[in-house]
Amino acid sequence: MNTSRFALVTGANKGIGKEIARQLAQQGYHVFLGCRDAARGREAQAELESAGQVEFVALDVTDGASVDAAAAQVEARAGRLDLLINNAGIAPDAAPPSQVKLDDIRATYEVNVLGPVRVTQAFLPLLRKGEQKNILNISSELGSLALHSYPDFAYHGVNIFSYNSSKTALNAFTVLLAKELKAEGFRVNAVNPGFTATDLNQHSGPLAPAEAAAAIVHYAVQGADGPTGGFFFQDGQVPW
Ligand SMILES: NC(=O)c1ccc[n+]([C@@H]2O[C@H](COP(=O)([O-])OP(=O)(O)OC[C@H]3O[C@@H](n4cnc5c(N)ncnc54)[C@H](OP(=O)(O)O)[C@@H]3O)[C@@H](O)[C@H]2O)c1
């Protein structure tokens, strides 16, 4: 395949992930659309084809066999991966710490924490063959323990244990993986899209998915001189 850069976006069939995929395709990436539902994945592929090279790949981040099969498909098609965006995420409950159900914590962590770890580990051999060696984890300022410690934090009242702490754990993965892979030339960062109108929040956020995606793509396309081990929102850093 005559393409300069290959990217994988998980959860690419709707919301922020779909817009990230669209913008990467417009910038010349061949984008693998990681989607857990084949019908929704093919629908997204059909919609995004006018933006550039996009290709649906079946990928459920909670299912090791599905993730391994997706890695095998990308290897067969591209032989490497330049950019991984761990975007798939869920927020199935809004319970505070004293009331959260353990099953809701497990379900959230399975997608938001174990998912990115599973996908990253499976695709690392292909990323090592890539030129860009870039991993972006889509986090949230709701995962910032520092911000939750300030009473005047805009989302101080959003005291959801399962979702917020899943993003805190994703941030920990980001920092430690960045440290581990730095000598190999990898860049690993977390990005907060900002409060964005998607199905995740019943379309209540002020940002449009395309706006949130643009800020993420800004970090996605950076070269070897870009940052690593950071947590970013638009053009600034988010405290851990
Ligand atoms: N929206 C916000 O305000 C906001 C703020 C901060 C951070 N974020 C983060 O941004 C990311 C994207 O969220 P969004 O707002 O765009 O939400 P969304 O519209 O609900 O999209 C979530 C995507 O994740 C996919 N997904 C869920 N479980 C999956 C699994 N097991 N395997 C593969 N894909 C799976 C969904 O696929 P299906 O369609 O098949 O369910 C969908 O494509 C998430 O990580 C979220 O935490 C969002």
Ligand as a Chemical Component Dictionary entry (heavy atoms), coordinates in Angstrom:
data_LIG
# 
_chem_comp.id                   LIG 
_chem_comp.type                 NON-POLYMER 
_chem_comp.pdbx_formal_charge   0 
_chem_comp.three_letter_code    LIG 
# 
loop_
_chem_comp_atom.comp_id 
_chem_comp_atom.atom_id 
_chem_comp_atom.alt_atom_id 
_chem_comp_atom.type_symbol 
_chem_comp_atom.charge 
_chem_comp_atom.model_Cartn_x 
_chem_comp_atom.model_Cartn_y 
_chem_comp_atom.model_Cartn_z 
_chem_comp_atom.pdbx_ordinal 
LIG N1  N1  N 0  -17.636 13.737 25.306 1  
LIG C1  C1  C 0  -16.946 14.318 26.280 2  
LIG O1  O1  O 0  -17.339 15.366 26.853 3  
LIG C2  C2  C 0  -15.637 13.734 26.718 4  
LIG C3  C3  C 0  -14.868 14.460 27.631 5  
LIG C4  C4  C 0  -13.655 13.937 28.044 6  
LIG C5  C5  C 0  -13.225 12.724 27.543 7  
LIG N2  N2  N 1  -13.995 12.034 26.648 8  
LIG C6  C6  C 0  -13.477 10.761 26.140 9  
LIG O2  O2  O 0  -13.469 10.794 24.733 10 
LIG C7  C7  C 0  -13.552 9.449  24.226 11 
LIG C8  C8  C 0  -14.636 9.383  23.152 12 
LIG O3  O3  O 0  -15.873 9.647  23.788 13 
LIG P1  P1  P 0  -17.135 10.263 23.028 14 
LIG O4  O4  O 0  -17.593 11.417 23.838 15 
LIG O5  O5  O -1 -16.854 10.425 21.594 16 
LIG O6  O6  O 0  -18.198 9.081  23.289 17 
LIG P2  P2  P 0  -19.205 8.275  22.318 18 
LIG O7  O7  O 0  -19.790 9.169  21.294 19 
LIG O8  O8  O 0  -20.095 7.540  23.253 20 
LIG O9  O9  O 0  -18.221 7.250  21.561 21 
LIG C9  C9  C 0  -17.584 6.217  22.270 22 
LIG C10 C10 C 0  -16.975 5.261  21.264 23 
LIG O10 O10 O 0  -16.332 4.194  22.008 24 
LIG C11 C11 C 0  -16.792 2.976  21.439 25 
LIG N3  N3  N 0  -16.695 1.844  22.373 26 
LIG C12 C12 C 0  -17.327 1.679  23.545 27 
LIG N4  N4  N 0  -17.004 0.485  24.067 28 
LIG C13 C13 C 0  -16.162 -0.118 23.190 29 
LIG C14 C14 C 0  -15.491 -1.356 23.147 30 
LIG N5  N5  N 0  -15.642 -2.275 24.114 31 
LIG N6  N6  N 0  -14.672 -1.619 22.096 32 
LIG C15 C15 C 0  -14.518 -0.723 21.102 33 
LIG N7  N7  N 0  -15.148 0.457  21.069 34 
LIG C16 C16 C 0  -15.963 0.753  22.109 35 
LIG C17 C17 C 0  -18.221 3.245  21.013 36 
LIG O11 O11 O 0  -18.669 2.244  20.130 37 
LIG P3  P3  P 0  -20.250 1.832  20.045 38 
LIG O12 O12 O 0  -20.928 2.844  19.165 39 
LIG O13 O13 O 0  -20.189 0.466  19.450 40 
LIG O14 O14 O 0  -20.795 1.858  21.448 41 
LIG C18 C18 C 0  -18.024 4.597  20.359 42 
LIG O15 O15 O 0  -17.481 4.446  19.072 43 
LIG C19 C19 C 0  -13.826 8.562  25.437 44 
LIG O16 O16 O 0  -12.628 7.956  25.882 45 
LIG C20 C20 C 0  -14.327 9.544  26.481 46 
LIG O17 O17 O 0  -14.098 9.095  27.800 47 
LIG C21 C21 C 0  -15.193 12.512 26.220 48 
# 
loop_
_chem_comp_bond.comp_id 
_chem_comp_bond.atom_id_1 
_chem_comp_bond.atom_id_2 
_chem_comp_bond.value_order 
_chem_comp_bond.pdbx_ordinal 
LIG N1  C1  SING 1  
LIG C1  O1  DOUB 2  
LIG C1  C2  SING 3  
LIG C2  C3  SING 4  
LIG C2  C21 DOUB 5  
LIG C3  C4  DOUB 6  
LIG C4  C5  SING 7  
LIG C5  N2  DOUB 8  
LIG N2  C6  SING 9  
LIG N2  C21 SING 10 
LIG C6  O2  SING 11 
LIG C6  C20 SING 12 
LIG O2  C7  SING 13 
LIG C7  C8  SING 14 
LIG C7  C19 SING 15 
LIG C8  O3  SING 16 
LIG O3  P1  SING 17 
LIG P1  O4  DOUB 18 
LIG P1  O5  SING 19 
LIG P1  O6  SING 20 
LIG O6  P2  SING 21 
LIG P2  O7  DOUB 22 
LIG P2  O8  SING 23 
LIG P2  O9  SING 24 
LIG O9  C9  SING 25 
LIG C9  C10 SING 26 
LIG C10 O10 SING 27 
LIG C10 C18 SING 28 
LIG O10 C11 SING 29 
LIG C11 N3  SING 30 
LIG C11 C17 SING 31 
LIG N3  C12 SING 32 
LIG N3  C16 SING 33 
LIG C12 N4  DOUB 34 
LIG N4  C13 SING 35 
LIG C13 C14 SING 36 
LIG C13 C16 DOUB 37 
LIG C14 N5  SING 38 
LIG C14 N6  DOUB 39 
LIG N6  C15 SING 40 
LIG C15 N7  DOUB 41 
LIG N7  C16 SING 42 
LIG C17 O11 SING 43 
LIG C17 C18 SING 44 
LIG O11 P3  SING 45 
LIG P3  O12 DOUB 46 
LIG P3  O13 SING 47 
LIG P3  O14 SING 48 
LIG C18 O15 SING 49 
LIG C19 O16 SING 50 
LIG C19 C20 SING 51 
LIG C20 O17 SING 52 
# 
